[in-house]
Amino acid sequence: MEESEEWGPHGAGAPYDLITMGRIGVDLYPQQTGVPLPQVTSFGKFLGGSATNVAVAAARLGRRTAVITRTGDDPFGIYLHEALRGFGVDDRWVTPVAGLPTPVTFCEVFPPDDFPLYFYRLPKAPDLEIDAHQLDLDAIRAARVFWMTGTGLSEEPSRTATLAALAHRATSGTTVFDLDWRPMFWRDAGSARPFYAEALRHATVAVGNIDEVEIATGERDPQAAARALLDAGVALAVVKQGPKGVLAVSATGESAEVSPLPVTVLNGLGAGDAFGGSLCHGLLAGWELERVMRYANAAGAIVASRLECSSAMPTPAEVEDALAAGAVR
């Protein structure tokens, strides 16, 4: 594959195309759509967690990926290891935490645009127990792309570990900050902003929807938010606008605004993670910005047409078919 120098050096011979760091858990999705949880009678069990799903998405596209996270020391934790290996994601940095249960997330499915999430992460999620002293900083620095999330900044020791990983990477490779605003994990927006600002100083790419970029920049207008993210230090700002598509603006002045691919939505929850894994894939391939955005948009649309998240991540052939058709069939 052709290599891109635009987003910084990727580290010749780096063992991983992508290392992600953040949430993992078990997604329990209802097998009935348009039905509230009290009336649901059966669920499907899937690997979940945004950072984990991004690693799965990139692995489906042929990238060598790993995830840094933690689970409970319980059967669900074992299941997550098995699922990661099945998807071809390296699980060497997925470790158990005694005394904390593996998180479980339920959702309700009301297509096309209502998918409430219910997080069971108490008394504390193991993925917030990632410790800086346990990080393989050399591997993190060597990865061609490193992906971290806003949730990882919400509590200690994960916050210090995430910032340590960012600082150790310095200017090596591509560092993506998934703004990933989940208000239930924070006291309020004001408590998040200083840590978002610190992470942005180390990141080369920032990705978020309108609500997330507002947390990071105070701006809801996509163009203004993109400019503010660039001013905060990143080389590429990606603003997801839902039905209006996606806007991407680089520090060099390149920009792309891409409309969404037509799709009949079944469950929109995994679309952003498919977009993220495909974004990494396109940047690694050195594609032009508009091609990266179109490819990532198509991957997201494919997953939105399916019930599950991780196991719904598309293959290259599926993405190319959707792009050729101009819609998800």
Secondary structure, DSSP 4 states (H G I P E B T S, - for coil): -----TT----TT-S-SEEEES--EEEEEESSTT--GGG---EEEEEE-HHHHHHHHHHHTT--EEEEEEEESSHHHHHHHHHHHHTTEE-TTEEEETT-PPPEEEE--BTTTB--EEEE--S--GGGG--GGG--HHHHHHSSEEEEESGGGSSTTHHHHHHHHHHHHTTSSEEEEE----GGGSS-HHHHHHHHHHHHHH-SEEEEEHHHHHHHHS--SHHHHHHHHHHTT-SEEEEE-GGG-EEEEETTS-EEEEPPPP---S--TTHHHHHHHHHHHHHHHT--HHHHHHHHHHHHHHHHTSS-SGGGPPPHHHHHHHHHHTS--
